[in-house]
């Protein structure tokens, strides 16, 4: 190779980093608020239910349809997650880049307990590879019925009894666009929700309606928001989410209002 060719080759190599940039990562935070006056807390009326004393051992049970912080209207138990920019993407094109720190699935077991006739947590988001542990931390019997997408065998559902102090491991749940509903038929007011993802960029809002996702890929994406009592933020039109640009470093999405379903 003559000197001119070597110089030309070196120039190409030096130019390569400018053409191919490394994936950047950012942290995402924000808040979901209730669209409308904050509803007053409602106590559930258990009537003559034989388990009433155990169910109300910590005080009257609260209606969990809408759990809203009256101080800032933050909406608890709302799912939010990241998706690729194109809602029609399939297969590999629909996969999100995963930060090295998130490659391995951590915390293999995630529990949903029933210590006092309510599911705790009410809403759980898990990643493929994690197990859902159905627990009964109570002194009375419960059943655990979960129902997901009937066309996805792993998520379709089951129903089993949980004696006091018992637990059962549910393995093999897979990522799906449809949620998994959880209920106890012995105590029919008990409801809960589970969503499963094939990436780590998801969250469930806390008591202030706040959420956070760490080390998300930078670029053009969508955020999707769903609540068990009202469905997609924005109704059917919101099922594809909202466009968002994630930058390297910290990203504050601010406040997103969840309007009451019409």
C-alpha positions as CSV (number, residue, x, y, z in Angstrom):
1,X,0.0,0.0,0.0
2,X,1.5,3.4,-1.0
3,X,1.7,6.3,1.3
4,X,-1.3,8.1,-0.3
5,X,-3.5,5.1,0.3
6,X,-2.5,4.8,3.9
7,X,-3.2,8.4,4.6
8,X,-6.6,8.1,3.0
9,X,-7.5,5.0,5.0
10,X,-6.4,6.7,8.2
11,X,-8.6,9.7,7.4
12,X,-11.6,7.4,7.0
13,X,-11.0,5.8,10.4
14,X,-10.6,9.1,12.1
15,X,-13.9,10.3,10.6
16,X,-15.8,7.2,11.7
17,X,-16.6,8.2,15.3
18,X,-18.3,11.4,13.9
19,X,-20.6,9.2,11.8
20,X,-21.5,6.5,14.4
21,X,-22.3,7.9,17.8
22,X,-22.6,5.7,20.9
23,X,-26.0,5.2,22.5
24,X,-26.6,7.7,25.2
25,X,-28.8,7.1,28.3
26,X,-31.1,9.3,30.3
27,X,-33.2,9.3,33.5
28,X,-36.9,10.0,33.1
29,X,-39.2,11.4,35.8
30,X,-42.6,13.0,35.9
31,X,-46.0,13.1,37.5
32,X,-49.6,11.9,36.6
33,X,-52.4,14.0,38.1
34,X,-56.1,13.4,38.3
35,X,-58.1,15.4,35.8
36,X,-60.9,16.9,37.9
37,X,-61.6,17.6,41.6
38,X,-59.9,15.1,43.8
39,X,-62.5,12.5,44.8
40,X,-63.3,12.1,48.5
41,X,-62.0,8.9,50.1
42,X,-64.8,6.3,50.3
43,X,-65.0,3.5,52.9
44,X,-66.1,0.1,51.7
45,X,-69.2,-1.2,53.4
46,X,-68.7,-4.9,54.1
47,X,-72.0,-5.5,55.7
48,X,-72.4,-8.8,57.4
49,X,-69.4,-10.4,55.8
50,X,-68.1,-13.1,58.1
51,X,-64.5,-11.9,57.7
52,X,-65.3,-8.3,58.5
53,X,-63.3,-8.2,61.8
54,X,-60.1,-9.5,60.1
55,X,-60.6,-7.3,57.0
56,X,-61.0,-4.2,59.1
57,X,-58.3,-5.0,61.6
58,X,-56.3,-1.9,60.5
59,X,-59.4,0.3,60.1
60,X,-62.2,0.5,57.4
61,X,-61.1,-0.5,53.9
62,X,-60.9,2.2,51.3
63,X,-62.3,2.2,47.8
64,X,-59.2,1.9,45.4
65,X,-61.0,2.9,42.2
66,X,-59.2,6.3,42.2
67,X,-56.5,6.9,44.8
68,X,-55.8,10.6,44.6
69,X,-53.6,12.8,46.8
70,X,-55.8,15.7,47.8
71,X,-52.8,18.0,48.2
72,X,-51.4,17.7,44.7
73,X,-54.0,15.6,42.8
74,X,-51.3,12.9,42.2
75,X,-52.9,9.7,40.9
76,X,-51.5,6.6,42.4
77,X,-51.4,3.1,40.8
78,X,-51.0,4.4,37.2
79,X,-48.7,2.4,34.8
80,X,-46.3,4.3,32.6
81,X,-43.8,2.9,30.2
82,X,-41.5,3.6,27.2
83,X,-42.0,2.3,23.7
84,X,-40.3,2.7,20.3
85,X,-41.4,5.7,18.3
86,X,-43.3,3.8,15.6
87,X,-46.5,2.2,17.0
88,X,-46.6,-0.2,14.1
89,X,-43.1,-1.6,14.7
90,X,-42.9,-5.4,15.1
91,X,-40.3,-7.9,16.1
92,X,-36.8,-6.6,16.6
93,X,-37.8,-3.1,15.4
94,X,-40.1,-2.9,18.5
95,X,-37.3,-3.7,20.9
96,X,-35.8,-1.0,23.1
97,X,-32.1,-0.7,23.6
98,X,-31.2,-1.9,27.1
99,X,-28.6,-0.3,29.3
100,X,-25.8,-2.7,30.4
101,X,-26.9,-2.2,34.1
102,X,-30.4,-3.6,33.1
103,X,-29.3,-6.5,31.0
104,X,-29.8,-9.0,33.9
105,X,-33.2,-9.3,35.4
106,X,-32.9,-8.6,39.1
107,X,-35.3,-9.3,42.0
108,X,-36.6,-12.5,40.6
109,X,-39.6,-12.6,42.8
110,X,-42.2,-9.8,43.1
111,X,-45.0,-10.3,45.7
112,X,-48.7,-9.3,45.8
113,X,-50.0,-9.9,49.3
114,X,-53.5,-10.0,50.8
115,X,-52.9,-9.2,54.5
116,X,-56.2,-7.4,55.2
117,X,-58.6,-8.1,52.3
118,X,-56.9,-5.8,49.8
119,X,-54.1,-6.5,47.3
120,X,-50.8,-4.9,48.3
121,X,-49.5,-3.5,46.0
122,X,-52.8,-2.8,44.1
123,X,-50.8,-2.4,40.9
124,X,-47.5,-4.2,40.0
125,X,-45.3,-3.9,36.9
126,X,-42.9,-6.8,36.3
127,X,-40.4,-7.8,33.6
128,X,-40.2,-11.0,31.7
129,X,-38.1,-13.4,33.8
130,X,-39.6,-12.2,37.1
131,X,-42.0,-14.4,39.1
132,X,-45.2,-13.1,40.6
133,X,-45.6,-14.4,44.1
134,X,-49.3,-14.6,45.2
135,X,-49.3,-14.3,49.0
136,X,-51.8,-14.6,51.8
137,X,-50.4,-12.8,54.8
138,X,-53.8,-13.0,56.5
139,X,-55.4,-15.3,59.1
140,X,-58.3,-16.1,56.8
141,X,-58.5,-17.9,53.4
142,X,-58.4,-16.1,50.1
143,X,-58.3,-17.2,46.5
144,X,-56.1,-15.6,43.8
145,X,-57.7,-15.4,40.4
146,X,-55.7,-13.8,37.6
147,X,-57.0,-13.2,34.1
148,X,-54.9,-11.9,31.2
149,X,-55.0,-12.2,27.4
150,X,-56.8,-15.4,26.5
151,X,-54.7,-15.7,23.3
152,X,-51.5,-15.7,25.3
153,X,-51.3,-19.1,27.1
154,X,-48.8,-18.0,29.7
155,X,-50.9,-15.0,30.8
156,X,-54.4,-16.5,30.2
157,X,-54.9,-17.1,33.9
158,X,-55.6,-19.4,36.8
159,X,-57.6,-19.5,40.0
160,X,-56.4,-21.1,43.2
161,X,-57.1,-21.1,46.9
162,X,-54.5,-19.6,49.4
163,X,-54.9,-20.8,52.9
164,X,-53.7,-18.4,55.7
165,X,-50.0,-17.8,55.5
166,X,-49.7,-19.6,52.1
167,X,-48.1,-18.4,48.9
168,X,-47.8,-19.6,45.3
169,X,-45.2,-18.8,42.7
170,X,-46.5,-17.8,39.2
171,X,-43.8,-18.3,36.7
172,X,-43.4,-17.6,33.0
173,X,-45.6,-14.5,32.5
174,X,-44.7,-12.8,29.2
175,X,-44.8,-9.2,28.0
176,X,-48.2,-8.3,26.5
177,X,-50.1,-5.2,25.6
178,X,-53.1,-6.4,27.7
179,X,-53.0,-6.2,31.5
180,X,-53.6,-9.1,33.9
181,X,-56.6,-8.5,36.2
182,X,-56.4,-10.0,39.8
183,X,-59.3,-10.6,42.1
184,X,-60.4,-12.6,45.1
185,X,-63.9,-14.2,44.7
186,X,-64.2,-14.8,48.4
187,X,-64.0,-11.0,49.0
188,X,-65.4,-9.6,45.7
189,X,-64.4,-6.0,46.3
190,X,-60.7,-7.0,46.1
191,X,-59.1,-6.0,42.8
192,X,-55.6,-5.6,41.5
193,X,-53.6,-5.3,38.3
194,X,-50.4,-6.7,36.8
195,X,-48.5,-5.6,33.6
196,X,-45.6,-7.5,32.1
197,X,-42.8,-5.9,30.0
198,X,-39.9,-7.2,28.0
199,X,-37.7,-4.3,29.0
200,X,-37.0,-2.4,32.2
201,X,-38.4,1.0,31.3
202,X,-41.7,1.0,33.2
203,X,-43.1,2.4,36.5
204,X,-46.2,2.6,38.6
205,X,-47.0,6.0,40.2
206,X,-46.6,6.5,43.9
207,X,-48.8,8.3,46.4
208,X,-47.9,11.6,44.8
209,X,-48.5,10.3,41.2
210,X,-44.8,10.5,40.6
211,X,-42.7,8.0,38.6
212,X,-39.1,7.5,37.5
213,X,-37.2,5.3,35.0
214,X,-33.4,5.0,35.2
215,X,-30.9,4.7,32.3
216,X,-33.4,4.8,29.5
217,X,-32.1,5.1,25.9
218,X,-31.8,8.5,24.4
219,X,-33.7,9.2,21.2
220,X,-37.3,9.5,19.9
221,X,-39.7,7.3,21.7
222,X,-43.3,7.2,23.1
223,X,-44.6,7.1,26.7
224,X,-47.8,5.1,27.3
225,X,-50.0,5.7,30.3
226,X,-52.7,3.3,31.6
227,X,-54.9,3.1,34.7
228,X,-56.9,0.1,35.8
229,X,-60.1,2.2,36.5
230,X,-60.0,4.2,33.3
231,X,-57.7,2.6,30.7
232,X,-55.5,4.6,28.4
233,X,-54.8,8.2,29.1
234,X,-56.9,10.0,26.5
235,X,-59.1,7.0,25.9
236,X,-58.9,4.9,22.8
237,X,-57.0,7.8,21.0
238,X,-54.3,7.5,23.6
239,X,-53.5,3.9,23.2
240,X,-50.4,4.7,21.1
241,X,-49.1,7.1,23.8
242,X,-47.3,10.4,23.5
243,X,-44.2,11.2,21.5
244,X,-41.2,12.1,23.7
245,X,-37.6,12.9,23.1
246,X,-35.3,11.4,25.7
247,X,-31.9,13.2,26.0
248,X,-28.8,12.0,27.7
249,X,-28.9,13.0,31.4
250,X,-32.0,14.0,33.3
251,X,-35.4,14.3,31.6
252,X,-38.4,15.8,33.4
253,X,-41.7,15.1,31.6
254,X,-43.5,17.4,34.0
255,X,-47.1,16.8,34.8
256,X,-49.5,14.8,32.7
257,X,-53.2,15.1,33.5
258,X,-55.3,11.9,33.4
259,X,-58.8,13.1,32.5
260,X,-61.8,11.3,33.8
261,X,-63.1,8.7,31.2
262,X,-66.2,10.0,29.4
